[in-house]
């Protein structure tokens, strides 16, 4: 079937479609000519079956997060709720089979620990009755950075293991006997792709096809940002910090600089997440859950980056040290907000 394109369509398409499905208005938020360097992040998929014409909006974020999976593959219970309270109540679900759940819960736990770290660093500068503890700040920094690293690895697995066939709210099956695609509608609209058995899990790949996907680029920048940032978590351990107290130059290089570089990676990653959700690069998508997740992560990335940047002068100026610690505190809270929203997103399917 001939695919219809508008003048804004991107002819680069990276997912398989059923022959009866027509892709329309496939685009991303970038201006020309950058637009054609990346895969679409939004599209309309139209299917005609038995005289019924049905159109569904496809987004790369929903596709990567498997949000069109309407029932749990382990329990066959629905993952889509209609009221806000019931959607919030789904946060208690442990979807261990869902890689997006691991991403969200890892960053939520890591953000909580970073909030504790920011509080432990900043409180002694506000109230002198509380002394600075290298143990509380150092151990929480190491644990928080390690959990962020694990979450970022899960983010890479999530991006690599997105479905190869576009989710449409229909069950698409591949028939070995007839070597053809059949499409049938289920009582519960589930986007399940079966291609001769379960898809092989990708632990690592150098396949270049992912480099044009904004979701993968966001995960890639998040991973390298978290990896470099982890150096600061490691050098924050009490025994190491005690050895660096009188060696400001070394401390700048192995403690503050990884925070600046790693935090910058968080900023770039968050920007990609926001651009993936937007229809125009200059127009915020305030009603998009994915955009708000990217926004709060952006604020968190700015906070962590400023903490490291201000840290260079904190050894000689108490006011700079105060602002550096404060940046960690509000940056951690921003990460926590974004992570909880991502957790809410991961356990709620969409129609």
C-alpha positions as CSV (number, residue, x, y, z in Angstrom):
1,X,0.0,0.0,0.0
2,X,1.3,3.5,-0.9
3,X,2.3,5.5,2.2
4,X,0.9,9.0,2.3
5,X,3.2,11.9,3.3
6,X,2.6,15.5,4.1
7,X,5.1,18.2,3.2
8,X,6.5,17.8,6.8
9,X,6.9,14.0,6.7
10,X,10.3,12.4,7.2
11,X,10.9,9.6,4.7
12,X,13.4,8.0,7.0
13,X,11.4,5.4,8.9
14,X,13.1,2.8,11.1
15,X,10.3,0.5,12.2
16,X,8.3,-2.3,10.5
17,X,4.7,-1.7,9.7
18,X,1.9,-4.1,8.8
19,X,1.1,-3.8,5.0
20,X,-2.4,-2.5,5.8
21,X,-1.0,0.3,8.1
22,X,-0.4,3.7,6.5
23,X,2.1,6.0,8.1
24,X,1.3,9.7,7.9
25,X,2.7,12.9,9.3
26,X,6.0,11.3,10.5
27,X,8.2,14.1,11.9
28,X,10.4,15.3,14.7
29,X,11.0,18.6,16.4
30,X,14.1,19.7,14.5
31,X,14.2,22.4,11.8
32,X,15.3,21.6,8.3
33,X,17.8,20.3,7.2
34,X,18.7,18.8,10.7
35,X,15.2,17.2,10.7
36,X,16.2,14.5,8.2
37,X,19.3,13.5,10.2
38,X,17.1,11.9,12.9
39,X,14.3,9.4,12.9
40,X,10.7,10.5,13.5
41,X,9.5,11.0,17.0
42,X,5.8,11.5,16.1
43,X,3.6,9.9,13.5
44,X,0.0,9.0,12.7
45,X,-0.6,5.3,11.9
46,X,-3.9,4.5,10.1
47,X,-5.2,1.1,9.6
48,X,-8.2,0.0,7.6
49,X,-9.7,-3.4,8.5
50,X,-13.2,-4.7,7.6
51,X,-14.4,-1.2,6.6
52,X,-13.2,0.3,9.9
53,X,-10.6,3.1,9.7
54,X,-8.6,3.6,12.9
55,X,-5.9,6.2,13.5
56,X,-3.5,6.2,16.4
57,X,-0.8,8.7,17.3
58,X,2.6,7.0,17.6
59,X,5.5,8.5,19.6
60,X,9.0,7.2,19.9
61,X,8.9,7.7,23.7
62,X,5.8,5.6,24.2
63,X,7.3,3.0,21.8
64,X,10.6,2.8,23.7
65,X,8.8,2.7,27.1
66,X,6.4,0.0,25.8
67,X,3.5,2.1,27.0
68,X,1.1,0.5,24.5
69,X,1.5,-2.8,26.3
70,X,-2.0,-2.8,27.8
71,X,-1.7,-6.0,29.9
72,X,1.1,-7.5,32.0
73,X,2.8,-10.4,30.1
74,X,3.2,-12.1,33.4
75,X,-0.2,-11.7,35.0
76,X,-2.5,-10.7,32.0
77,X,-3.8,-7.9,34.2
78,X,-4.5,-4.6,32.5
79,X,-1.9,-1.8,32.8
80,X,-4.3,1.0,31.8
81,X,-6.4,2.9,34.3
82,X,-8.9,5.7,33.7
83,X,-8.7,7.7,36.9
84,X,-5.7,9.6,38.3
85,X,-5.9,8.0,41.7
86,X,-5.8,4.5,40.2
87,X,-2.9,5.4,38.0
88,X,-1.0,6.7,41.1
89,X,-2.0,3.5,42.9
90,X,-0.2,1.5,40.2
91,X,3.1,2.8,41.7
92,X,2.9,-0.1,44.1
93,X,3.2,-2.6,41.2
94,X,6.5,-4.3,40.9
95,X,7.0,-4.8,37.2
96,X,10.3,-6.6,37.3
97,X,9.8,-7.7,33.7
98,X,9.6,-4.1,32.5
99,X,13.1,-2.5,31.9
100,X,11.5,0.9,32.0
101,X,10.4,0.2,35.6
102,X,14.0,-0.6,36.5
103,X,15.1,2.7,34.9
104,X,12.6,4.7,36.8
105,X,12.9,3.1,40.2
106,X,16.7,3.2,40.1
107,X,16.7,6.9,39.5
108,X,14.0,7.4,42.1
109,X,16.0,5.6,44.7
110,X,19.2,7.3,43.6
111,X,17.6,10.7,43.8
112,X,16.3,10.1,47.3
113,X,19.8,9.3,48.4
114,X,21.1,12.4,46.7
115,X,18.5,14.5,48.6
116,X,19.9,13.1,51.8
117,X,23.4,13.9,50.6
118,X,22.4,17.5,49.7
119,X,20.7,18.0,53.1
120,X,23.8,16.6,54.9
121,X,26.1,18.9,52.9
122,X,24.0,22.1,53.2
123,X,22.5,21.9,56.7
124,X,25.9,22.4,58.5
125,X,26.4,25.6,56.5
126,X,22.9,26.9,57.6
127,X,23.1,25.8,61.2
128,X,26.5,25.6,62.9
129,X,25.2,23.3,65.5
130,X,25.4,20.5,62.9
131,X,28.9,19.6,62.0
132,X,30.0,18.5,58.6
133,X,30.4,14.7,58.4
134,X,32.5,13.3,55.6
135,X,31.0,9.9,56.3
136,X,27.4,10.9,55.7
137,X,28.2,13.1,52.7
138,X,30.8,10.7,51.2
139,X,28.9,7.4,51.6
140,X,25.6,8.8,50.3
141,X,27.4,10.4,47.3
142,X,29.1,7.1,46.5
143,X,25.8,5.1,46.8
144,X,23.8,7.7,44.9
145,X,26.3,7.9,42.1
146,X,26.4,4.1,41.8
147,X,22.7,3.7,41.6
148,X,22.6,6.5,39.0
149,X,25.1,4.4,37.0
150,X,23.0,1.3,37.3
151,X,19.9,3.3,36.1
152,X,21.8,4.7,33.2
153,X,22.9,1.2,32.1
154,X,19.2,0.1,32.3
155,X,18.4,3.1,30.1
156,X,20.8,1.9,27.4
157,X,19.2,-1.6,27.6
158,X,15.8,0.0,27.3
159,X,16.8,2.0,24.1
160,X,18.5,-1.1,22.5
161,X,15.5,-3.3,23.2
162,X,12.7,-1.2,21.9
163,X,10.4,-3.1,19.6
164,X,11.3,-3.4,15.9
165,X,7.7,-3.1,14.9
166,X,5.6,0.0,15.5
167,X,3.0,-0.5,18.3
168,X,-0.5,0.2,17.1
169,X,-2.8,-1.1,19.7
170,X,-3.2,-4.3,17.7
171,X,-1.7,-7.8,18.0
172,X,0.6,-8.4,15.0
173,X,1.5,-12.0,14.5
174,X,4.0,-13.6,12.0
175,X,2.8,-16.9,10.5
176,X,5.6,-19.4,9.7
177,X,3.3,-21.6,7.6
178,X,2.0,-19.0,5.3
179,X,5.0,-16.6,5.6
180,X,2.7,-13.6,5.9
181,X,1.6,-11.1,8.4
182,X,-1.9,-11.4,10.0
183,X,-3.5,-8.7,12.1
184,X,-6.3,-9.3,14.5
185,X,-8.0,-7.2,17.2
186,X,-8.0,-8.4,20.8
187,X,-10.7,-7.7,23.4
188,X,-8.0,-5.7,25.2
189,X,-6.0,-3.5,22.8
190,X,-2.5,-4.8,23.2
191,X,0.5,-4.0,21.0
192,X,2.3,-7.3,21.0
193,X,4.8,-8.3,18.3
194,X,5.6,-12.0,17.9
195,X,8.2,-12.9,15.3
196,X,8.9,-16.6,15.6
197,X,9.2,-16.5,19.4
198,X,10.6,-14.2,22.0
199,X,12.9,-11.4,20.8
200,X,16.5,-11.9,21.8
201,X,17.5,-9.5,24.5
202,X,20.3,-7.1,23.5
203,X,22.9,-6.6,26.2
204,X,25.3,-4.7,24.0
205,X,25.5,-3.7,20.4
206,X,27.4,-1.3,18.1
207,X,24.6,-1.2,15.6
208,X,24.6,2.3,14.0
209,X,20.8,2.3,13.5
210,X,20.3,3.6,17.0
211,X,22.3,6.8,16.5
212,X,19.5,8.5,14.7
213,X,17.0,7.9,17.5
214,X,16.7,10.7,20.1
215,X,15.7,8.3,22.8
216,X,19.0,6.3,22.4
217,X,21.0,9.5,22.2
218,X,19.5,10.6,25.5
219,X,20.3,7.3,27.1
220,X,23.8,7.4,25.7
221,X,24.5,10.9,27.1
222,X,22.9,9.9,30.4
223,X,25.2,6.8,30.6
224,X,28.4,8.6,29.9
225,X,27.4,11.5,32.2
226,X,26.6,9.1,35.0
227,X,29.8,7.1,34.4
228,X,32.0,10.2,34.6
229,X,29.9,11.6,37.5
230,X,30.6,8.3,39.4
231,X,34.2,9.3,39.7
232,X,33.1,12.1,42.0
233,X,31.0,9.7,44.0
234,X,34.1,7.4,44.4
235,X,36.4,10.2,45.4
236,X,33.8,11.5,47.9
237,X,34.4,8.5,50.1
238,X,35.7,9.7,53.5
239,X,39.2,8.1,53.3
240,X,39.8,9.7,49.9
241,X,38.4,13.1,50.9
242,X,40.7,13.3,53.9
243,X,43.7,12.8,51.6
244,X,42.4,15.5,49.2
245,X,41.7,18.2,51.8
246,X,45.2,19.7,51.6
247,X,45.6,19.1,47.8
248,X,43.2,21.5,46.1
249,X,44.5,21.0,42.6
250,X,44.1,17.2,42.8
251,X,40.7,17.6,44.4
252,X,39.6,19.9,41.6
253,X,40.7,17.3,39.0
254,X,39.2,14.1,40.5
255,X,36.2,15.5,42.5
256,X,34.9,18.7,41.1
257,X,35.7,18.3,37.4
258,X,33.8,14.9,37.0
259,X,30.8,16.6,38.5
260,X,30.9,19.4,35.9
261,X,31.4,17.0,33.0
262,X,29.0,14.4,34.3
263,X,26.4,17.1,35.1
264,X,26.8,18.5,31.6
265,X,26.0,15.0,30.2
266,X,22.8,15.0,32.3
267,X,21.9,18.4,30.8
268,X,22.4,17.1,27.2
269,X,20.4,14.0,27.9
270,X,17.5,15.9,29.3
271,X,17.5,18.2,26.4
272,X,17.2,15.3,24.0
273,X,14.3,13.9,26.1
274,X,12.5,17.2,25.9
275,X,13.1,17.5,22.1
276,X,11.8,14.0,21.6
277,X,8.5,15.0,23.2
278,X,8.2,18.3,21.4
279,X,6.6,18.9,17.9
280,X,8.7,22.0,17.4
281,X,12.2,22.5,18.8
282,X,11.3,26.0,20.1
283,X,7.9,25.1,21.5
284,X,7.7,23.4,25.0
285,X,5.2,20.5,25.2
286,X,3.9,21.3,28.7
287,X,1.1,18.7,28.6
288,X,3.5,15.9,27.8
289,X,4.6,13.7,30.6
290,X,7.8,12.9,28.9
291,X,8.6,16.5,28.4
292,X,8.1,17.3,32.1
293,X,10.3,14.4,33.0
294,X,13.0,15.9,30.7
295,X,12.5,19.3,32.2
296,X,12.9,18.3,35.8
297,X,15.9,16.2,34.9
298,X,17.3,19.3,33.1
299,X,17.0,21.3,36.3
300,X,18.7,18.6,38.2
301,X,21.5,18.4,35.7
302,X,22.0,22.2,36.0
303,X,22.1,21.9,39.8
304,X,24.7,19.1,39.8
305,X,26.8,21.0,37.2
306,X,26.7,24.2,39.2
307,X,27.7,22.3,42.3
308,X,30.9,21.2,40.6
309,X,31.6,24.5,38.9
310,X,31.2,26.4,42.2
311,X,33.2,23.8,44.0
312,X,36.5,25.1,42.4
313,X,36.4,28.2,44.6
314,X,34.8,26.6,47.7
315,X,38.1,26.0,49.5
316,X,38.7,29.7,50.0
317,X,35.3,31.2,50.1
318,X,32.6,30.0,52.5
319,X,29.8,31.7,50.5
320,X,30.8,29.7,47.4
321,X,30.8,26.5,49.3
322,X,27.3,27.4,50.6
323,X,26.0,27.9,47.1
324,X,27.7,24.7,45.8
325,X,26.0,22.6,48.5
326,X,22.7,24.3,47.9
327,X,22.9,23.4,44.2
328,X,23.2,19.8,45.1
329,X,20.2,20.1,47.4
330,X,17.7,21.6,44.9
331,X,19.2,19.7,42.0
332,X,18.5,16.4,43.9
333,X,14.9,17.4,44.5
334,X,14.5,18.2,40.8
335,X,15.9,14.8,39.9
336,X,13.5,13.2,42.4
337,X,10.5,14.9,40.9
338,X,11.5,13.8,37.4
339,X,12.2,10.3,38.5
340,X,8.9,9.9,40.3
341,X,7.1,11.1,37.2
342,X,9.1,8.5,35.2
343,X,8.1,5.8,37.7
344,X,4.5,6.8,37.2
345,X,4.9,6.7,33.5
346,X,6.6,3.2,33.5
347,X,3.7,1.4,35.2
348,X,0.8,3.0,33.3
349,X,0.0,1.9,29.8
350,X,-1.7,4.3,27.3
351,X,-4.4,3.6,24.7
